[in-house]
Amino acid sequence: MTEIEITKGLSYLGIAYGKEYTKIEVQQHYDFLKEYSYETFIMATKSIIKNSKFLPKISEILEEC
């Protein structure tokens, strides 16, 4: 997955939870999530939004992927 795709996915999460990610946060997420496909990442974010009231930590996104 590319950094641009991570940014898109985090924007999707951000809209759902009222969060704007900084460049440093995007880079940190990218470092941990780059091995996953964009489709896997988006499916994980949709599942998290559906099932969690709170903004997920990186470890929770990784678990969902």
Summary of the structure (lengths in Angstrom):
residues: 65
radius of gyration: 10.4
end to end distance: 12.7
largest distance: 27.3
contacts: 170
relative contact order: 0.21
helix: 72%
strand: 0%
